[in-house]
């Protein structure tokens, strides 16, 4: 992997105890997350925040938001605000107390409210299908990931091609105009939701390319 920030080559593996910054987990994240996507998200956030008369954010604050979001996935909870509580309902499990990360709940919620991942119009243009409009919320993000891998990563000779399911527990199906644009339910899969086709370097475990599976009608209109 070529470090997109420095141009240096990152060795295989991830060592949290390494003194070399680019070899710890955060360094690996920074090498793999598209540079242009990160900067675009900060610019998009600031446009939305300033329009709402909120304080502008920074790259560092957005990266902290990513960290809190990933950390939150380690806990089971009912309501998100409970993750910032210093109390727990289980005597065997300590409270998450995510405020210790340095990001307050209002700040996290504010960024969450204004977060965008891809360029898309506020209102659905006339003649555009609901599915196309909703996929636009992530299409650019997927394209930037794929472009980044082509530019910065050289895979081994072992390539694994497979499919994945990202679980969706909310509203699904193509008969409604909200929720997941195309809901996939397969008997042999333990979860239902968004299906993705992907290829991965079997030596490093780094994903090379990602393709969202859309409805046959959407695929035919490309």
C-alpha positions in Angstrom: 0.0 0.0 0.0 1.3 3.4 -1.0 0.6 6.0 1.8 -1.4 8.6 -0.1 -0.3 11.3 2.3 3.4 10.8 2.2 4.0 8.6 -0.9 5.8 6.1 1.3 5.3 2.3 0.9 3.5 0.7 3.9 4.7 -2.8 4.8 2.3 -5.7 5.2 0.9 -6.1 8.7 -0.4 -3.7 11.4 1.5 -3.3 14.7 0.0 -1.1 17.4 3.3 -1.2 19.3 5.3 0.1 16.4 6.9 3.5 16.8 6.5 4.1 13.1 3.2 6.1 12.8 2.2 4.7 9.5 2.3 1.1 10.8 -0.2 1.4 13.7 -4.0 0.9 13.3 -4.7 4.6 12.8 -1.9 4.8 10.2 -3.4 1.8 8.4 -6.8 3.5 8.4 -5.3 6.7 7.0 -3.6 4.8 4.3 -6.7 2.9 3.2 -9.4 5.6 3.6 -9.5 7.7 0.3 -7.7 11.1 0.8 -10.2 12.9 -1.5 -13.2 11.4 0.2 -12.0 12.6 3.6 -11.4 16.1 2.5 -14.7 16.2 0.5 -16.6 15.1 3.6 -15.0 17.9 5.7 -15.9 20.5 3.1 -19.4 19.2 2.7 -19.9 19.1 6.5 -18.7 22.7 6.9 -21.1 24.0 4.2 -24.0 22.3 5.9 -22.9 23.3 9.4 -22.3 27.0 8.5 -25.7 27.1 6.7 -27.3 25.8 10.0 -25.3 28.5 11.9 -23.2 25.8 13.6 -19.5 25.7 14.3 -17.3 24.4 11.4 -15.5 21.1 11.9 -12.0 19.9 11.0 -10.3 16.8 9.6 -9.2 15.9 13.1 -12.7 16.1 14.5 -14.1 14.1 11.7 -11.5 11.4 12.3 -12.5 11.4 16.0 -16.1 11.0 15.0 -15.1 7.9 12.9 -13.3 6.5 15.9 -16.3 7.0 18.2 -18.6 5.5 15.6 -16.4 2.4 15.3 -16.1 2.1 19.1 -19.9 2.4 19.5 -20.3 -0.8 17.4 -18.5 -2.7 20.3 -21.5 -2.2 22.6 -25.1 -3.4 22.7 -27.5 -0.5 23.4 -31.1 0.6 23.0 -30.7 4.4 22.6 -27.5 6.1 21.3 -27.4 8.7 24.2 -26.9 5.8 26.7 -23.4 5.4 25.3 -22.4 8.6 26.9 -23.9 7.6 30.3 -21.7 6.9 33.3 -24.2 4.4 34.6 -24.8 0.8 33.5 -27.8 -1.6 34.0 -25.5 -4.6 34.1 -23.2 -5.0 37.1 -20.8 -7.2 35.0 -20.4 -4.7 32.1 -19.0 -1.2 32.7 -20.7 1.8 31.0 -19.4 2.9 27.6 -18.9 6.5 28.8 -17.9 7.6 25.3 -17.5 11.1 26.6 -14.0 10.0 27.7 -13.0 10.0 24.0 -13.2 13.8 24.0 -16.3 14.0 21.8 -19.5 15.0 23.5 -22.8 13.6 22.5 -24.2 16.9 21.1 -21.1 17.2 19.0 -21.4 13.6 17.7 -25.1 14.0 17.0 -24.5 17.3 15.2 -21.9 15.8 12.8 -24.2 12.8 12.4 -27.1 15.0 11.4 -25.1 16.9 8.7 -22.9 14.0 7.5 -22.8 13.3 3.7 -20.9 10.5 1.9 -21.6 11.4 -1.7 -22.7 14.2 -3.9 -26.4 14.2 -4.4 -29.2 16.8 -4.9 -31.4 17.7 -2.0 -34.5 17.0 -3.9 -35.1 14.1 -6.3 -34.9 15.5 -9.9 -37.9 15.0 -12.1 -37.7 11.8 -14.1 -35.1 10.2 -11.7 -36.2 7.0 -10.0 -36.3 6.8 -6.3 -33.7 4.0 -6.3 -31.2 6.0 -8.3 -31.7 9.0 -6.1 -31.1 7.0 -2.9 -28.0 5.2 -4.3 -26.5 8.6 -5.0 -26.1 9.0 -1.3 -23.2 6.5 -1.4 -22.2 6.0 -5.1 -19.4 8.6 -5.0 -18.0 7.0 -1.8 -17.8 3.6 -3.4 -16.2 5.0 -6.6 -13.5 6.8 -4.6 -12.7 3.7 -2.7 -12.3 1.7 -5.9 -10.2 4.5 -7.5 -8.0 4.7 -4.4 -7.3 0.9 -4.5 -6.3 1.1 -8.1 -3.9 4.0 -7.5 -2.4 3.1 -4.1 -2.5 -0.7 -3.7 -0.6 -3.5 -5.4 -2.2 -6.9 -4.5 -0.6 -10.3 -4.3 -1.2 -13.1 -6.8 -3.9 -14.5 -4.6 -7.3 -12.8 -5.2 -10.5 -13.9 -3.6 -13.8 -12.9 -5.3 -16.9 -13.2 -3.2 -20.1 -11.5 -2.1 -21.1 -9.9 1.3 -24.3 -8.8 3.0 -24.5 -5.6 5.1 -27.4 -6.3 7.4 -30.4 -3.9 7.3 -32.9 -4.0 10.1 -35.0 -1.0 9.1 -37.4 -0.4 6.3 -36.6 -2.4 3.2 -37.8 -3.4 -0.2 -38.2 -1.5 -3.5 -41.9 -0.7 -2.9 -41.2 2.2 -0.6 -39.4 5.5 -1.1 -37.3 5.4 2.0 -34.7 3.1 3.5 -32.4 0.8 1.6 -32.9 1.2 -2.2 -32.6 -2.5 -2.9 -33.2 -5.1 -0.2 -31.8 -8.6 -0.7 -33.0 -11.7 1.2 -31.3 -15.0 0.4 -32.2 -18.2 2.3 -28.6 -19.4 2.6 -27.4 -16.0 4.1 -27.7 -15.5 7.9 -28.6 -11.8 7.3 -30.7 -9.8 4.8 -29.9 -6.3 3.6 -27.5 -4.7 1.1 -25.6 -7.2 -1.1 -22.1 -6.4 -2.4 -19.8 -8.1 -4.8 -16.2 -7.7 -3.9 -12.6 -8.8 -4.5 -9.9 -9.1 -1.9 -6.2 -9.7 -1.7 -6.0 -13.0 0.1 -2.5 -12.3 1.4 -3.2 -9.0 3.1 -6.9 -9.1 3.6 -7.3 -5.7 1.9 -10.4 -5.3 -0.3 -9.6 -4.3 -3.9 -12.9 -3.5 -5.3 -16.5 -3.1 -4.2 -19.7 -3.2 -6.2 -23.2 -2.6 -4.8 -25.8 -4.9 -6.1 -28.8 -2.9 -7.3 -32.1 -3.9 -8.8 -32.2 -5.4 -12.3 -34.0 -2.3 -13.5 -31.3 0.0 -12.1 -28.5 -2.2 -13.6 -30.2 -2.1 -17.0 -30.5 1.7 -17.0 -26.7 2.2 -16.5 
